[in-house]
Amino acid sequence: MTKFWIAVASAGHARRGKVGFMQVNHGKKAPLQRIRAGDGIVYYSPAETIDGKDKLQSFTTIGRVRDEELYQGEMGGDFTPWRRNVDYLDATEAPITPLLDGLEFTRGNRNWGYQMRFGIFEISENDFRVIAEAMRAEI
């Protein structure tokens, strides 16, 4: 059964992954173990950079998980974050604000950003489609 996810990362980090991978929660393995081949993934970026002082609040990348492979990437030093392969779609970045009333996970929820703190969470297929349309991505 296909699932759909929002992962949270700075725009800089999300864009770096567009070469074909995803990682979440500072490279932790456990969150990625819930994701399967064919699942849809959208990155939401609260800010351009990791320090968060340059507010963005946009969906930055969108794609599909390519396969079941879970592996560790080489980042230098002792940092080897867990990753999954993703086929990213051609898309434009889209701010979340115009979508707040149209997304199930945000509609009527003043504190919609709270769930973003978990780094990754499941969304409905409908929300995935609404976001894809806003990003002009063909899914």
C-alpha positions in Angstrom: 0.0 0.0 0.0 1.5 3.3 -1.1 2.0 5.9 1.6 2.8 9.6 1.4 5.1 11.5 3.6 6.3 15.0 4.4 10.0 15.2 5.5 11.3 18.4 7.0 14.7 19.9 6.3 16.2 23.2 5.4 15.8 24.1 1.7 19.6 23.8 1.3 19.6 20.3 2.6 16.5 19.2 0.6 18.0 20.6 -2.6 21.2 18.7 -2.0 19.3 15.4 -2.0 17.8 16.1 -5.4 20.7 14.1 -6.9 18.7 11.0 -5.8 18.5 10.4 -2.1 16.6 11.4 1.0 17.6 11.5 4.7 15.8 12.7 7.7 16.3 13.5 11.4 20.0 14.1 11.1 20.5 10.8 9.3 18.6 8.5 11.7 17.7 5.1 10.5 14.4 4.4 12.3 12.2 7.0 10.5 13.4 5.7 7.1 12.5 2.1 7.9 8.8 3.1 7.8 9.1 4.2 4.1 8.7 1.8 1.2 9.4 1.8 -2.6 6.8 3.8 -4.4 5.9 6.0 -1.5 5.5 9.7 -2.2 7.8 12.1 -0.4 7.6 15.9 -0.2 10.2 18.0 1.6 8.9 21.0 3.6 11.5 23.6 4.4 10.8 26.0 7.2 14.0 28.0 6.3 16.6 28.2 3.6 19.4 27.2 6.0 19.7 24.9 9.0 20.0 27.7 11.5 16.4 28.7 10.6 16.9 32.5 10.7 15.8 32.9 7.0 12.2 31.8 7.1 10.9 30.1 3.9 7.9 27.9 4.8 7.8 26.1 1.4 7.6 22.7 -0.1 10.9 22.4 -1.9 11.2 18.9 -3.5 8.8 16.1 -4.4 9.4 12.5 -5.6 8.9 8.8 -5.2 11.0 6.4 -3.2 12.8 4.3 -5.9 13.5 1.0 -4.1 13.7 -0.8 -0.7 17.4 -0.1 -0.3 18.4 1.6 3.0 22.0 2.5 3.1 24.5 4.8 4.8 25.9 7.8 2.8 29.4 9.2 3.2 29.5 12.8 4.4 33.0 12.9 5.7 34.5 12.4 9.1 32.4 9.9 11.1 29.1 11.1 9.8 27.4 8.4 7.7 23.7 9.2 7.6 21.0 6.7 6.6 19.4 7.3 3.2 16.9 6.0 0.8 17.0 6.5 -3.0 14.4 8.8 -4.5 13.4 9.7 -8.0 12.7 13.5 -7.7 10.2 15.1 -10.1 10.6 18.4 -12.0 8.8 20.8 -9.7 8.8 24.4 -8.6 9.0 25.3 -4.9 5.6 26.3 -3.4 4.8 28.2 -0.2 2.6 26.5 2.3 0.6 29.5 3.3 -1.8 29.5 0.3 -2.5 25.8 0.9 -3.2 25.9 4.6 -7.0 25.8 4.2 -6.8 23.1 1.5 -4.6 20.5 3.2 -6.1 18.0 5.5 -3.2 18.1 7.9 -3.4 21.9 8.3 -7.0 22.8 7.8 -8.5 24.5 10.9 -5.3 23.8 12.8 -3.6 27.0 14.2 -0.7 24.9 15.4 -0.1 23.0 12.1 3.6 23.5 12.4 3.9 21.4 15.5 3.9 18.1 13.7 6.8 19.4 11.6 9.0 19.0 14.7 9.0 15.2 14.3 11.0 15.5 11.0 8.8 13.2 9.0 5.1 12.3 9.1 2.5 10.6 7.0 0.0 12.6 5.0 -3.0 11.6 2.9 -2.8 10.9 -0.9 -5.1 13.9 -1.4 -2.7 16.2 0.4 0.2 14.8 -1.7 -1.8 15.6 -4.8 -2.7 19.1 -3.7 1.0 19.8 -2.9 2.1 18.3 -6.2 -0.3 20.5 -8.1 1.0 23.6 -6.3 4.5 22.6 -7.2 3.5 21.9 -10.8 4.8 18.4 -10.6 3.4 15.6 -12.7 2.8 12.6 -10.4 
